[in-house]
Amino acid sequence: MIATPLQIDTSVSEPLNVLDLTPDDALLVLAEFMAGAGEARYRAAQVFARLWERPVHSFDDMTELPKGLRAQLADRFTMPRLALQERQRSSDGTEKFLFRLHDGQSIETVAIPEGNRLTLCISSQAGCALQCAFCATGAMGFQRNLTPSEIAGQVRELRLLDPPLLATNIVFMGMGEPLMNWKAVDPVLTLLNDPRALGIGARHITVSTVGVLPGIEALAARKEQFRLAISIHAPSDALRRSLMPVNVKYPLADVMQAAAAFDRRVTFEYVMLDGVNDQPEHAAMLSTLARECRAFVNLIPLHPGGSLGFTPTPGPKIAAFARAMRARGVEVAVRKSRGLDIAAACGQLRTERLGRRLPVVTEQHDDVHVP
C-alpha cells in the first residue's frame, strides 16, 4: 500500500512544510509552484534533491538556484529543523542525540555503528502511552505524536552534521509506539525508502511494535519488504499483562496470529529481566511461540539506566536461555549492550534533562492514530 496522496490546498497563505510530504506530493507541489513562478519544471527536482538526498539547512543554501527563487521558496514553504539539544558519545561508538521540537518537547535518536553499518534508532512519539513496566519512555507518559518531518527529520539532521552520519539501517525502536502513529509513520516509510529521498532499502528498515494489530495489518499491506519486530517480553498472557498493559487489548494469541500471517520474517524482541521472565520454563514457552511464527528471537539485556526497579539478567544466564531455545530449533541472537556509559536507555536522556511531565490522557487525545 502506497501512502495516500495528500489533498493540498495551494491557495492558503500559510507556508507549507514541504518535509511533511511524500516525494510524489512534494514534487507535485513544487512543480505547481515553479509553473506559477515562471520557472522551468526541472527546478522542482532540484529543490527536492536538497530536502533529503543532499539536504541543506535552508532554502538560501540551495545555491544552484537563483537568489530570487530561493527567496520565493522561503516565503511559500518551510523545512523546519530539529534543534540539537545534546549529543553524547559512548566509548563503544554509540551516540545519542536529544532533539528539541518547536513546542518544547524533546525526542531521542541513537546512532549505532557496527562495521560498515550505521543503524539509527528513531522516535515516533514524544513519550509513550503504553506504560510497559521496564521502560523509561513509558514511565514519562504520552505527550504527543510526531509529524512526518519530525520522524524522518531525525535521519535528515544526522545527514546535516559535519561530518555527516549516513544511516544504512533504520529501526523504529526509539520513543513511542510507531503503529499508534501510523498516519505519520506511513509517509515516513516512503521517505526513508524512496531513492529520490533517503534511499534506504526496505529490508533495512524495521518497525517495532508491542502488537498493535491494525498497524501490523497496514504494514503488511504495503508492497515494500519492510521488517516487523514485535516486543514480546513475556511468553504468557498473565506475565505479559503484568509487564505490558497493552496485552489486555491485544492478547498474546492475537498477536501471534498476526505475526504468523505477516508475509515476511518476524523478529521477537525479548528484554531479559532477572527472576521475572528468564527461567527455563519461559525459554520453553517462548520457543513454542517462535516456532509457530517462524520468528527470529532477539534476547535483549536490560539497560540498567532505564531499568525502573528491575534487575538485568546476568550474562551467563542469558547465554543459557539462548542455548535452551536453540536446542528447540529456534534461531536466537543476544543483542550486544551498547552505550552503557551514556544515557542510552530509551527515554533516559530526555527524562534526565527535562524531568517528568504530566502525561496526556490518550483516550481524550484524538491525535493518537491507528489505521
Secondary structure, 3 states (H helix, E strand, C coil): CCCCCCCCCCCCCCCEEHHHCCHHHHHHHHHHHHHHCCCCCHHHHHHHHCCCCCCCCCHHHCCCCCHHHHHHHHHHEECCCCEEEEEEECCCCCEEEEEECCCCCEEEEEEEEECCEEEEECCCEEECCCCCCCCHHHHHCEEEECCHHHHHHHHHHHHCCCCCCCCCEEEECCCCCHHHEHHHHHHHHHHHHCCCCCCCCHHHEEEEECCCHHHHHHHHHCCCCCEEEEECCCCCHHHHHHHCHHHHCCCHHHHHHHHHHCCCCEEEEEEEECCCCCCHHHHHHHHHHHHHHCCEEEEEECCHHHCCCCCECCHHHHHHHHHHHHHCCCCEEECCCCCCCCCCCCCHHHHHHHCCCCCCCHHHCCCCECC
